[in-house]
Amino acid sequence: MTRLVQRLGLTRYEADEHYKRAIGLYSASSPQIDDAIIEMTYAIELLPNNSEYHAARGYFYLADSMHREAQADFDEALRLYPYEMLAHYGRGVIAYRERAWDSAREHFTEAYRADPERAETLYYLALVYHRQQENAQAAQLMGQAAAAFDKRGDAKNRRAATSWVKTMNDLAKKQT
């Protein structure tokens, strides 16, 4: 029976249904992170080789400040698919919070390569360059982040990024 279910794609369908529920629970106006993690765990049990499921659950864990669990899921996602954008982004966030600038830069760079338009990746990558005293490059990346936030209509984050661009440009001028 298991082979028939797999042949018909029912396992994938059921896993995707749990995935969609998890995303909905996480994205709700009042996020239900614990329930989202449970739903994503069901999806992973059904399709354990799907890197996106592991990365998403890792992101939920990260949002819930469960860094060890997030790290494990991001590592598994990258083992399954070394170019998983969300896993690199999550690993970058963890490294940034730990002030491991080189590791954060590596992971945010990989996330950027996978999705060069993602505003949050550009924002964090710019902050890493700033922390490493490379303010001219940081200002350029932060400018791209501001444009990406503007493109999606996120005025609050666009203003923050624009403010950072000015600060980073001022620091870059002082460095030369």
Disulfide bonds with the S-S distance in Angstrom:
none
